[in-house]
Structure formats: structure tokens, C-alpha cells
């Protein structure tokens, strides 16, 4: 197995680093710094529950060699996948193909779920929103007999709620097979999609209401930002939906029929998400059209006011221009009432035009 340690400053250039290398060369493509991973080792059965945090490969090896009662399930969670020595060791220990490990390390890999004879391999994206910025986290989950291994690109654990469910779930959770834990880990991320989409729904409603009354450039920037983020979410939802659909319809020795019913519920959520994403895409297009239409309407209103003002001042300018020529033989120039009469005529013309425009409902 070829190990190449590399810290990527730009994950979009990953393919250039992997070009012409042997298949299965392990290159970390994420943006987290290289270093030791945080390992959580959890074992449970219908009657027992135990968790520990081994500091490295040696302690993890000792835990795996410990004798256990039949029916005990193991969950190994890895936070931070830049430790290539640990990833390589896990691949050899659990007979994980190097090409799958390569996918684990590729944080830009699209979501997928693949069914093999001795394992089920899944890549799912997790989305989190912090400081008005969307973060996409790379998550890989491997199901084998009596063991689940999960990999998270980020150092922060995204599954504390799942730990609590196992600890307090009693026999209903801990009595189920590891395939149920595999389902829970994926369904947990799908639930995050739903929560995120609800936030976007509220944001779009607020923007839509504002666009009708006071559209500005910031609203258009926000709409473009949401459009881009929803596209990222769509790229995660669609392949996950297709692969879970295939998983449900395929016989696997590692996934029980009862667990497939749970996956069908997740599939329903993904179908609804996919439909909502299509609707939001249409809504965003409508919002952009609304912004441009309202902006055009606002500009037309401004042009209308300016046109009315210009129209009123055209005859006034004409009168002022005539009496500004200063010809000696103009009789009104030496008339004592010439100035007030001229100003009165200008005032009457201006008021008359305003009354005319108002009756025509031009403003």
C-alpha cells in the first residue's frame, strides 16, 4: 500500500497530485492539518455498554484483541483522517481495499453507498452552518460483521447524540445488529439536511417579503449565496437517495430486512428533500426575476418623476429664455408689471400641468 503524506492547501487540485500514481495511493485531500486522529472505541450489547478513547494504533489493537461475549458490537469512530498510518493500519486490519481507503481520504468524493460481499461502504456529506457560512464535512462509514467504522474529516465529533442514543437506548438499540447503527449514522446526517433546508426556507421567505417592498443589492447577493449552497446540498442528496434505493432493493448478508424498513423511511425523507430542492431552485429563479422586475419598476418610477419635472419646466424654460434675450425693442422689458406677470404665467402653467398629470394618474 503506497502512502503519500501531503497537506492540500486547495482540495480542488487533488486530482493533479494523484495523477500517474498507482491505484490505491493514499493521499489526504482535506484541509484539516495533518496529525494524530481522535479515536473513539465503543462496544455494546443488549446488556452492556462501554466506551474508551485509545491514543493510537497500539491501544486500539489491544482493545480489538480483548475477548468479548457473543453478540457484542463494536463502533470505531475516527475524527481527523489525515493520519495516514492509522488509515493504512485499519485497511490491513479489516481487509479494506486500498481503493476504498483512497475514497475515505478524498474529501471531495461524491456521496455513494456500495454493497460488497463482506462489507457495506458509504460516503455521506454532513452540512453545518457557522457564522453565516456553510461547511461541508466528509464522512465515510464502513459496515462489517459485528463492527462499524466511521471516518470524519473534521476533528470535531458530529455524532455525540448517537452516543447518547446507544447509552440510553436500552435493549431496543443495543440489541439490534451493527447494521442498525450503520443506518442510524446515515439517517442522522439526513436529518441534518432537513434541519438545514428548514432554515433556508425561512431565509427565502424573509427575502421574498423584502424584495416586494425594498429590494437592494445585498438581497441579490444573498439569493446567489443560497443558490450556490443549495446546489451543494443537491449534489449530496441525489446520489445518496439513489444509492439507498439500490441498497433497499438489494440482498445483503450484512443488512437485515428489518433495517431495510428503516432505510425506506430515510429514502422517503430523501425523496421529499429532492423535491423540495427542485422547488427551491424554481423559487430562487423567481426571486431573482422578482428582484430584477422590482428594480426595473423602481427605476421606471424614478424616470417617470424626472420626466414629469422636465415636462413642467420645458414651457417655463421657454418663457425665461425668451425674456432673457435682452433685446432693446422688447416692450415687456420696460413694463413695471412685466416680471410679476411672467412669474404668474409660469406658476399657472406649472400648476395646470401638475393637475393634468394627476388626473391622468401618471403619478
C-alpha positions in Angstrom: 0.0 0.0 0.0 1.5 3.3 -1.1 1.5 6.1 1.5 2.0 9.7 0.4 1.6 12.3 3.1 0.5 15.6 1.7 -1.3 18.5 3.1 -3.5 20.1 0.5 -4.0 23.9 0.5 -6.6 23.6 -2.2 -8.6 20.4 -2.3 -9.8 21.2 -5.8 -6.3 20.3 -7.1 -6.3 16.8 -5.6 -6.5 15.0 -8.9 -3.3 16.7 -10.1 -1.5 15.3 -7.1 -2.9 11.8 -7.7 -2.3 11.8 -11.5 0.0 9.0 -12.7 0.2 7.4 -9.2 -0.6 3.8 -8.6 -4.2 3.0 -7.8 -4.8 2.9 -4.1 -2.1 5.5 -3.2 -3.3 7.2 0.0 -3.3 10.9 -0.3 -5.2 13.1 2.1 -7.1 15.8 0.2 -8.8 17.6 3.0 -8.0 21.0 4.5 -7.5 19.9 8.1 -3.9 19.9 9.3 -2.0 16.6 9.4 -1.6 15.0 12.8 -2.9 12.3 15.1 -6.6 11.4 14.8 -9.0 11.3 17.7 -10.3 7.7 18.1 -13.4 6.7 20.0 -13.9 3.0 20.6 -17.4 1.9 21.6 -18.6 -1.6 22.3 -22.1 -2.6 23.4 -24.6 -5.4 23.5 -28.1 -5.8 24.8 -26.8 -5.8 28.4 -23.5 -3.9 28.2 -22.1 -0.6 27.1 -18.5 0.6 27.3 -16.6 3.4 25.6 -12.9 4.4 25.6 -10.5 6.7 23.7 -7.4 4.9 22.6 -4.5 7.2 22.0 -3.1 5.3 19.0 -2.7 2.1 17.0 -1.2 0.1 19.8 -4.0 0.8 22.3 -6.6 0.2 19.6 -5.0 -3.1 18.7 -5.2 -4.2 22.3 -8.8 -3.3 22.6 -9.7 -5.3 19.5 -7.9 -8.4 20.8 -9.9 -8.4 24.0 -12.2 -11.3 24.3 -15.9 -10.5 24.2 -19.2 -12.2 24.7 -21.1 -13.2 21.5 -23.4 -10.5 20.2 -21.1 -7.6 21.2 -21.0 -4.9 18.6 -18.1 -2.5 18.1 -18.1 1.0 16.7 -14.8 2.7 15.9 -15.1 6.4 15.1 -12.1 8.3 13.7 -12.1 12.1 13.9 -9.5 13.5 11.5 -8.5 11.3 8.6 -5.1 12.9 7.9 -3.3 10.3 10.0 -2.3 8.0 7.0 -0.6 5.5 9.2 -3.8 4.8 11.1 -5.9 4.7 8.0 -3.4 2.2 6.4 -3.4 0.1 9.5 -7.2 -0.1 9.6 -7.3 -1.1 6.0 -4.9 -4.0 6.6 -6.6 -5.0 9.9 -10.1 -5.1 8.5 -9.3 -6.1 4.9 -10.5 -2.8 3.4 -9.5 -2.4 -0.2 -6.9 0.4 -0.9 -9.3 2.0 -3.4 -11.9 2.4 -0.7 -9.4 3.9 1.6 -8.5 6.3 -1.2 -12.1 7.3 -1.3 -12.1 7.8 2.5 -9.2 10.2 2.2 -10.7 12.1 -0.7 -12.8 14.8 1.0 -14.2 15.9 -2.4 -15.6 12.4 -3.3 -19.2 12.4 -4.2 -21.7 10.7 -1.9 -22.2 7.0 -2.5 -23.2 3.7 -0.9 -21.7 0.4 -2.2 -22.6 -3.1 -1.2 -19.8 -5.8 -1.2 -19.8 -9.4 0.0 -18.1 -8.7 3.3 -18.9 -5.0 3.8 -21.1 -2.1 3.0 -19.3 1.2 2.2 -20.9 4.6 2.4 -19.7 8.2 1.8 -22.1 10.8 3.1 -21.8 14.6 3.4 -22.6 16.4 6.5 -23.6 20.1 6.4 -23.2 22.6 9.2 -23.8 26.3 9.3 -21.5 28.6 11.4 -21.0 32.4 11.3 -23.2 32.7 8.2 -21.0 30.2 6.3 -21.9 26.7 5.1 -19.3 23.9 5.9 -19.4 20.6 4.1 -17.8 17.7 6.1 -16.7 14.4 4.5 -18.0 11.3 6.3 -17.3 7.7 5.4 -18.9 4.7 7.2 -18.0 1.0 6.8 -20.2 -1.8 7.9 -18.6 -5.2 8.5 -19.7 -8.2 10.6 -20.3 -7.0 14.2 -18.3 -3.8 13.6 -18.9 -0.3 12.2 -16.0 2.1 11.4 -16.8 5.7 10.7 -14.4 8.4 9.5 -14.9 12.1 9.8 -12.7 14.7 8.1 -13.1 17.3 10.8 -11.6 17.0 14.3 -14.9 17.8 16.0 -17.2 14.8 16.5 -20.6 15.2 14.8 -22.1 12.1 16.5 -22.4 12.9 20.2 -26.2 12.5 20.1 -25.8 8.9 18.6 -23.5 8.0 21.6 -26.3 9.1 23.9 -28.8 7.1 22.0 -26.7 3.9 22.3 -26.1 4.6 26.0 -29.7 5.2 26.9 -31.4 3.3 24.1 -31.6 0.1 26.1 -32.1 -3.3 24.5 -34.1 -1.8 21.6 -31.0 -0.1 20.2 -28.2 -2.2 21.7 -30.0 -5.4 21.0 -30.1 -4.7 17.3 -27.3 -5.6 14.9 -24.5 -3.3 13.7 -26.5 -2.7 10.5 -28.9 -0.7 12.6 -26.0 1.5 13.8 -25.0 1.9 10.2 -28.5 3.1 9.4 -28.6 5.5 12.4 -25.3 7.2 11.4 -26.6 7.8 7.8 -30.1 8.8 8.9 -28.6 11.3 11.4 -26.9 13.1 8.6 -30.1 13.1 6.5 -31.9 14.7 9.5 -29.3 17.5 9.4 -30.2 18.0 5.7 -33.9 18.5 6.7 -33.0 21.0 9.5 -30.7 22.9 7.2 -33.4 23.1 4.5 -35.9 24.5 7.0 -33.5 27.3 7.8 -33.2 28.1 4.1 -37.0 28.0 3.8 -37.3 30.7 6.5 -34.5 32.8 4.9 -36.1 32.6 1.4 -39.5 33.7 2.9 -37.9 36.7 4.5 -36.0 37.7 1.4 -39.1 37.3 -0.7 -41.1 39.6 1.5 -38.3 42.2 1.5 -38.0 42.1 -2.3 -41.5 43.2 -2.8 -41.1 46.4 -0.8 -37.4 47.4 -0.7 -35.1 45.4 -3.0 -31.4 46.2 -2.8 -28.1 44.7 -4.0 -27.5 42.8 -0.7 -30.6 40.8 -1.3 -29.4 39.7 -4.7 -26.1 38.6 -3.2 -27.8 36.6 -0.5 -30.0 34.9 -3.1 -26.9 33.9 -5.2 -25.3 32.6 -2.0 -28.3 30.4 -1.1 -28.5 29.2 -4.6 -24.9 28.0 -4.5 -25.3 26.4 -1.1 -28.5 24.6 -2.2 -26.6 23.2 -5.2 -24.0 21.7 -2.8 -26.9 20.1 -0.8 -28.5 18.8 -4.0 -25.2 17.2 -5.0 -25.2 15.3 -1.7 -28.9 14.3 -1.6 -29.4 12.9 -5.1 -26.6 10.3 -5.1 -27.4 9.3 -1.5 -31.1 8.8 -2.5 -30.2 6.7 -5.5 -27.8 4.5 -3.6 -30.1 3.9 -0.6 -32.8 3.0 -3.1 -30.5 0.4 -4.6 -29.4 -0.8 -1.1 -33.0 -1.4 -0.1 -33.7 -3.4 -3.2 -30.5 -5.5 -3.0 -30.0 -8.5 -0.8 -27.1 -8.1 1.6 -25.9 -10.6 4.2 -25.0 -7.7 6.5 -28.3 -5.8 6.4 -31.4 -7.4 7.9 -34.8 -7.0 6.4 -36.0 -5.0 9.5 -33.2 -2.5 8.9 -34.3 -2.1 5.3 -37.6 -0.8 6.6 -35.8 1.9 8.4 -33.8 2.7 5.3 -37.1 3.0 3.4 -38.1 5.8 5.8 -34.8 7.6 5.2 -35.4 7.1 1.5 -38.8 8.8 1.9 -37.1 11.8 3.6 -34.5 12.0 0.8 -37.2 11.9 -1.9 -39.0 14.8 -0.1 -35.7 16.7 0.2 -35.1 16.2 -3.5 -38.5 17.5 -4.4 -38.1 20.5 -2.1 -34.7 21.3 -3.6 -36.2 21.4 -7.0 -38.9 23.7 -5.7 -36.4 25.9 -4.1 -34.4 26.1 -7.3 -37.6 27.4 -9.0 -38.3 29.8 -6.1 -34.8 31.2 -6.3 -35.2 31.8 -10.0 -38.5 33.5 -9.3 -36.8 35.6 -6.6 -34.1 36.8 -8.9 -36.8 37.7 -11.5 -38.7 39.5 -8.9 -35.7 41.5 -7.8 -34.9 42.5 -11.4 -38.6 43.3 -12.1 -38.9 45.4 -8.9 -35.6 47.1 -9.6 -36.9 47.9 -13.1 -40.2 49.1 -11.7 -38.4 51.3 -9.2 -36.2 52.8 -12.0 -39.3 53.4 -14.1 -40.9 55.3 -11.2 -37.8 57.5 -10.8 -37.8 58.1 -14.6 -41.5 59.0 -14.5 -40.9 61.6 -11.8 -37.9 63.1 -13.6 -39.9 63.1 -16.9 -42.8 65.0 -15.2 -40.5 67.5 -13.7 -38.8 68.0 -17.1 -42.1 68.4 -18.8 -43.2 71.1 -16.4 -40.0 73.0 -16.8 -40.0 73.0 -20.6 -42.6 75.8 -21.0 -41.1 77.6 -18.0 -37.7 77.5 -19.5 -39.1 78.7 -22.8 -40.6 81.8 -21.2 -37.5 82.5 -19.2 -35.4 82.1 -22.3 -37.5 84.5 -24.4 -37.2 87.2 -21.8 -33.6 86.5 -21.2 -32.6 87.6 -24.7 -32.4 91.3 -23.7 -33.4 92.8 -27.0 -33.9 96.6 -26.7 -37.2 96.7 -28.6 -39.0 94.1 -26.4 -41.9 96.1 -24.9 -42.3 93.9 -21.8 -38.8 94.6 -20.6 -39.6 98.2 -19.5 -43.1 97.4 -18.3 -43.5 97.8 -14.5 -45.7 94.7 -14.2 -43.7 92.5 -16.6 -41.8 90.5 -14.0 -44.8 89.6 -11.8 -47.0 88.8 -14.8 -44.3 86.5 -16.3 -43.8 84.7 -12.9 -47.6 84.3 -12.6 -47.9 82.8 -16.0 -45.1 80.3 -15.1 -46.8 79.4 -11.9 -50.2 78.9 -13.6 -48.6 76.7 -16.3 -46.8 74.6 -13.7 -49.9 74.0 -11.6 -52.0 73.3 -14.6 -49.6 70.6 -15.8 -49.5 69.0 -12.3 -53.3 68.9 -12.3 -53.3 67.4 -15.8 -50.8 64.7 -14.9 -52.7 63.9 -11.7 -56.0 63.4 -13.5 -54.2 61.1 -16.0 -52.9 59.2 -13.0 -49.3 59.4 -14.2 -48.1 59.8 -10.7 
